[in-house]
Amino acid sequence: MKLRWLGHSCFLLTASDGTKIATDPFNETVGYLPPTVSADFVTVSHEHFDHNSVRAIDGKPRTIKGPGEHKAGKHKVIGVESFHDESMGAKRGQNTIFVLEIDGMRLAHLGDLGHLLTEKQLEAMGQIDVLMIPVGGTYTIDAPQAVEVMRQLSPKVTIPMHYKTEVLSLPLSPVDDFLKLAKLPYRKQGTTTEMLPGGLPQRPEIFVMSYA
């Protein structure tokens, strides 16, 4: 499976059978260039402009939203109900965590998670191999909370997202805050990384993706 970061919370996941799944596409006001990729499916964690711009994805993808079991071709996608804030959605509404089973691995995209995970959510998610987690605070969990959520899930690979970069227009914190607190080895990747079940690190690591 290939994983490509398109900026913010948007990734393109390409399975070995060619199925392409995009996550949380944004519009041009975010600061990043809108994604110029095609996909078969697109997941939307919630209806905010920096996560639901499905029109930015070519190929007329089928949209996957909300809790429950979904299918992306031959691949299973599980939506887990969560919230965009610590007040059960009273401030910013609901958020869907997506767990994707691709090529023998289980990946989790947390969307704009705004709180620590409950036992019920952890049970619904199960064991996670690759975690895509917001770390920039303001609208989501911040760096200390992200570290705690990462420890709750114990993934083999953690990929930070939704943080301040030189092109992002939103008032978020940079990824460095998370890296300092996480106290885990991290490696800087290119825009795309290839992941195989047998090739994942034996000990937890953080992959910091590059934006082209």
DOLOKE-157542 format. One record per residue: x, y, z of N, C-alpha, C in turn; residue in one letter. Coordinates in steps of 0.2 Angstrom, whole numbers, padded with zeros to 4 digits, always signed. Layout:
! DOLOKE-157542
XYZXYZXYZA ...
//
This chain:
! DOLOKE-157542
+0004-0006+0000+0000+0000+0000+0004+0006+0000M +0002+0011-0004+0006+0017-0004+0002+0023-0001K +0005+0027+0003+0002+0032+0007+0005+0039+0005L +0001+0044+0002+0004+0050+0000+0000+0056+0004R +0004+0060+0007+0001+0066+0010+0000+0072+0005W -0006+0074+0005-0008+0080+0001-0009+0086+0005L -0007+0086+0011-0007+0092+0015-0013+0092+0020G -0013+0095+0026-0018+0096+0031-0020+0089+0033H -0026+0086+0032-0028+0080+0034-0030+0075+0028S -0027+0077+0023-0029+0074+0016-0023+0069+0014C -0025+0063+0014-0020+0058+0011-0023+0054+0005F -0019+0051+0001-0021+0047-0004-0018+0040-0002L -0023+0035-0001-0021+0028+0000-0022+0024-0006L -0017+0021-0008-0017+0016-0014-0016+0009-0012T -0021+0005-0013-0020-0002-0011-0017-0006-0017A -0014-0012-0015-0011-0016-0020-0015-0018-0026S -0021-0018-0025-0026-0020-0031-0028-0013-0035D -0025-0008-0033-0026-0001-0037-0031+0003-0034G -0035+0001-0029-0041+0005-0026-0037+0011-0023T -0040+0017-0024-0038+0023-0021-0043+0026-0017K -0041+0028-0011-0045+0031-0006-0042+0037-0004I -0046+0043-0004-0043+0049-0002-0047+0051+0005A -0044+0055+0009-0046+0056+0016-0047+0064+0016T -0053+0066+0019-0054+0073+0021-0051+0079+0016D -0053+0079+0010-0050+0084+0006-0052+0091+0008P -0048+0096+0007-0049+0103+0009-0050+0107+0003F -0053+0114+0004-0053+0118-0002-0047+0123-0002N -0047+0127-0007-0041+0132-0008-0040+0137-0003E -0045+0138+0002-0044+0143+0007-0039+0141+0012T -0038+0135+0013-0033+0132+0018-0026+0135+0017V -0024+0136+0011-0017+0138+0010-0013+0133+0006G -0015+0126+0007-0012+0121+0002-0015+0122-0005Y -0012+0119-0010-0015+0119-0016-0020+0113-0016L -0026+0114-0019-0031+0109-0018-0028+0102-0021P -0030+0097-0019-0027+0090-0021-0029+0089-0029P -0024+0087-0032-0025+0086-0040-0024+0078-0041T -0028+0074-0038-0028+0067-0038-0035+0064-0040V -0035+0058-0042-0041+0055-0043-0042+0049-0038S -0048+0047-0036-0049+0042-0031-0055+0038-0033A -0056+0032-0030-0062+0029-0031-0067+0030-0025D -0064+0032-0019-0068+0033-0013-0065+0039-0010F -0069+0042-0006-0066+0048-0002-0070+0048+0005V -0066+0048+0010-0069+0048+0017-0069+0055+0019T -0075+0057+0023-0076+0064+0025-0078+0063+0033V -0073+0065+0037-0074+0065+0044-0080+0069+0047S -0081+0075+0044-0086+0080+0046-0086+0085+0041H -0092+0089+0042-0093+0094+0036-0091+0101+0038E -0084+0101+0038-0081+0108+0038-0077+0109+0032H -0076+0115+0029-0073+0116+0023-0066+0114+0022F -0062+0113+0027-0055+0110+0027-0055+0102+0027D -0061+0099+0027-0061+0092+0027-0066+0089+0022H -0071+0093+0019-0076+0090+0015-0077+0092+0008N -0071+0094+0005-0071+0097-0002-0070+0091-0007S -0075+0087-0007-0075+0081-0011-0074+0083-0019V -0077+0089-0021-0076+0091-0028-0069+0092-0030R -0065+0092-0025-0057+0093-0027-0054+0087-0029A -0058+0081-0028-0055+0075-0030-0058+0073-0037I -0054+0071-0041-0056+0069-0048-0058+0061-0048D -0061+0059-0053-0063+0052-0054-0070+0051-0051G -0074+0056-0049-0081+0054-0047-0081+0049-0041K -0077+0050-0036-0077+0045-0030-0083+0044-0027P -0084+0039-0024-0090+0037-0019-0088+0040-0013R -0092+0044-0009-0091+0047-0003-0093+0042+0003T -0088+0042+0008-0090+0038+0014-0090+0042+0020I -0096+0042+0023-0097+0046+0029-0100+0043+0034K -0099+0045+0041-0103+0043+0046-0101+0036+0049G -0103+0034+0055-0102+0028+0059-0105+0022+0055P -0102+0016+0057-0104+0010+0054-0099+0007+0049G -0101+0001+0046-0097-0003+0042-0098+0000+0035E -0093+0001+0031-0093+0003+0024-0088-0001+0020H -0089-0001+0014-0084-0005+0009-0081+0000+0004K -0075-0001+0003-0071+0003-0002-0068-0002-0007A -0072-0004-0012-0070-0010-0016-0070-0016-0011G -0064-0019-0011-0064-0025-0007-0061-0024+0000K -0061-0017+0001-0058-0015+0008-0063-0013+0013H -0062-0015+0019-0067-0013+0024-0065-0007+0027K -0070-0003+0028-0069+0004+0032-0074+0004+0037V -0072+0006+0043-0076+0006+0049-0076+0013+0052I -0082+0016+0052-0083+0023+0055-0085+0022+0062G -0081+0026+0066-0082+0026+0074-0084+0033+0076V -0090+0034+0079-0093+0040+0081-0088+0043+0086E -0087+0050+0085-0083+0054+0090-0085+0061+0090S -0081+0065+0093-0083+0072+0093-0077+0077+0092F -0079+0083+0089-0075+0088+0087-0072+0092+0093H -0074+0091+0099-0073+0095+0105-0073+0090+0111D -0072+0093+0117-0072+0089+0123-0079+0090+0126E -0084+0093+0123-0090+0094+0126-0096+0090+0122S -0094+0084+0119-0098+0080+0116-0101+0083+0110M -0098+0087+0106-0100+0090+0100-0104+0097+0101G -0104+0099+0107-0108+0105+0109-0105+0112+0105A -0098+0112+0105-0095+0117+0102-0094+0117+0094K -0092+0111+0092-0090+0110+0085-0093+0104+0081R -0097+0100+0085-0101+0095+0081-0098+0088+0082G -0100+0084+0078-0098+0077+0078-0092+0076+0073Q -0088+0070+0074-0083+0069+0070-0083+0061+0069N -0081+0059+0063-0080+0051+0062-0073+0049+0062T -0071+0045+0066-0065+0041+0065-0066+0036+0060I -0061+0035+0055-0061+0030+0050-0056+0025+0051F -0057+0018+0052-0052+0013+0052-0053+0009+0046V -0047+0009+0042-0047+0006+0035-0043+0000+0035L -0046-0006+0033-0042-0012+0033-0040-0013+0025E -0033-0012+0024-0030-0012+0018-0024-0016+0018I -0024-0021+0013-0017-0025+0012-0015-0028+0019D -0019-0031+0023-0017-0034+0029-0015-0029+0034G -0016-0023+0034-0015-0018+0039-0021-0014+0041M -0021-0011+0047-0027-0008+0049-0024+0000+0051R -0027+0004+0047-0025+0011+0047-0031+0015+0051L -0029+0020+0055-0035+0024+0057-0033+0032+0056A -0038+0035+0053-0038+0042+0052-0043+0045+0057H -0040+0050+0061-0044+0052+0067-0049+0058+0065L -0048+0061+0059-0052+0067+0057-0050+0073+0062G -0055+0077+0064-0054+0082+0069-0056+0080+0076D -0053+0075+0078-0054+0072+0085-0053+0078+0090L -0057+0079+0095-0057+0084+0100-0056+0082+0107G -0055+0075+0108-0055+0073+0115-0051+0066+0115H -0049+0064+0121-0046+0057+0122-0051+0052+0120L -0049+0046+0118-0053+0041+0116-0056+0037+0122L -0063+0035+0122-0066+0031+0127-0065+0024+0126T -0066+0020+0131-0065+0013+0131-0069+0010+0125E -0075+0012+0124-0080+0010+0119-0077+0011+0112K -0074+0017+0111-0071+0019+0105-0065+0015+0103Q -0061+0014+0109-0055+0010+0108-0056+0003+0106L -0062+0000+0109-0064-0007+0107-0066-0007+0100E -0070-0002+0098-0073-0002+0091-0067-0001+0086A -0062+0002+0088-0056+0003+0083-0051-0003+0083M -0050-0006+0088-0046-0012+0089-0039-0010+0088G -0035-0015+0086-0027-0014+0085-0026-0010+0079Q -0022-0005+0080-0021+0000+0074-0013-0001+0072I -0012-0002+0066-0005-0002+0064-0002+0005+0062D -0006+0009+0058-0004+0015+0056-0009+0020+0058V -0007+0026+0062-0012+0031+0064-0010+0038+0061L -0015+0041+0059-0015+0047+0056-0019+0052+0061M -0015+0056+0064-0018+0060+0070-0017+0067+0070I -0022+0071+0072-0021+0079+0072-0017+0080+0078P -0012+0085+0077-0008+0087+0083-0008+0094+0084V -0011+0098+0080-0010+0106+0080-0014+0110+0085G -0019+0106+0088-0023+0110+0093-0028+0115+0090G -0030+0120+0094-0035+0125+0092-0042+0122+0091T -0042+0118+0086-0049+0115+0084-0049+0108+0085Y -0044+0105+0087-0043+0097+0088-0039+0096+0095T -0038+0090+0096-0033+0088+0102-0026+0092+0100I -0023+0094+0106-0017+0097+0105-0011+0092+0106D -0005+0095+0106+0001+0090+0106+0001+0085+0112A +0000+0088+0118+0000+0083+0124-0006+0078+0123P -0012+0080+0121-0017+0076+0120-0016+0071+0115Q -0013+0073+0109-0011+0068+0104-0006+0063+0106A -0002+0065+0110+0003+0060+0113-0001+0055+0117V -0006+0057+0121-0010+0052+0125-0014+0048+0121E -0017+0050+0116-0021+0046+0111-0017+0041+0108V -0011+0043+0106-0006+0039+0102-0004+0033+0107M -0003+0034+0113-0002+0029+0118-0008+0025+0120R -0014+0028+0119-0020+0024+0120-0020+0018+0114Q -0018+0020+0108-0019+0015+0103-0013+0011+0101L -0007+0013+0103+0000+0010+0102+0001+0007+0095S +0000+0012+0090+0002+0010+0083+0009+0009+0082P +0010+0005+0077+0017+0004+0075+0020+0011+0071K +0016+0014+0068+0018+0020+0064+0013+0025+0066V +0015+0031+0068+0011+0037+0069+0012+0043+0064T +0007+0045+0060+0009+0050+0055+0005+0057+0058I +0008+0062+0060+0005+0068+0062+0002+0072+0056P -0004+0075+0057-0007+0079+0052-0011+0085+0056M -0014+0089+0052-0017+0095+0054-0013+0099+0059H -0008+0102+0057-0003+0106+0060-0001+0112+0056Y +0002+0117+0059+0005+0123+0056+0011+0121+0051K +0010+0123+0045+0016+0123+0041+0017+0130+0038T +0022+0131+0034+0023+0138+0031+0017+0140+0026E +0013+0135+0023+0008+0137+0019+0001+0137+0022V +0000+0134+0027-0006+0133+0030-0009+0140+0033L -0015+0142+0032-0018+0148+0034-0021+0148+0041S -0022+0142+0044-0026+0141+0050-0021+0142+0056L -0024+0145+0062-0019+0146+0068-0018+0140+0072P -0014+0135+0069-0012+0129+0073-0005+0129+0075L -0003+0124+0079+0004+0124+0082+0007+0119+0077S +0014+0120+0077+0018+0116+0072+0019+0109+0075P +0021+0105+0071+0022+0097+0072+0028+0097+0078V +0032+0101+0078+0038+0101+0083+0036+0100+0090D +0030+0103+0092+0028+0102+0099+0026+0095+0100D +0023+0092+0095+0021+0085+0096+0027+0080+0096F +0032+0081+0092+0038+0077+0092+0042+0078+0098L +0042+0084+0101+0046+0084+0107+0043+0080+0113K +0036+0081+0113+0033+0077+0119+0032+0070+0118L +0032+0067+0112+0031+0060+0110+0037+0056+0112A +0043+0059+0112+0049+0055+0114+0050+0048+0111K +0048+0048+0104+0049+0042+0100+0053+0044+0094L +0057+0039+0091+0061+0040+0085+0056+0043+0080P +0058+0047+0076+0054+0049+0070+0059+0050+0064Y +0056+0049+0058+0060+0050+0052+0056+0054+0047R +0059+0058+0044+0056+0062+0039+0055+0059+0032K +0049+0058+0030+0048+0055+0024+0047+0060+0018Q +0046+0057+0012+0044+0061+0006+0037+0062+0006G +0034+0064+0001+0027+0065+0000+0023+0058+0001T +0027+0053-0002+0024+0046-0002+0028+0041+0001T +0025+0037+0005+0029+0031+0008+0025+0025+0006T +0029+0019+0005+0026+0013+0004+0026+0009+0011E +0020+0005+0012+0020+0001+0018+0017-0006+0017M +0021-0010+0020+0019-0017+0019+0019-0020+0026L +0014-0025+0027+0013-0028+0034+0020-0030+0037P +0024-0033+0033+0030-0036+0036+0036-0031+0036G +0035-0025+0034+0040-0020+0033+0039-0014+0038G +0033-0014+0043+0032-0009+0048+0037-0010+0053L +0039-0005+0056+0044-0005+0062+0042-0009+0067P +0047-0013+0070+0046-0017+0076+0044-0013+0082Q +0047-0007+0083+0046-0003+0088+0042+0004+0086R +0038+0007+0090+0034+0013+0087+0038+0018+0085P +0036+0021+0079+0040+0026+0076+0035+0032+0073E +0037+0038+0072+0033+0043+0070+0036+0045+0063I +0032+0045+0058+0034+0047+0051+0031+0054+0050F +0036+0059+0048+0034+0065+0047+0034+0066+0039V +0028+0067+0036+0028+0067+0029+0029+0074+0026M +0032+0074+0020+0033+0081+0017+0028+0083+0012S +0027+0089+0012+0022+0092+0007+0025+0095+0001Y +0023+0093-0005+0027+0095-0011+0025+0102-0013A 
//
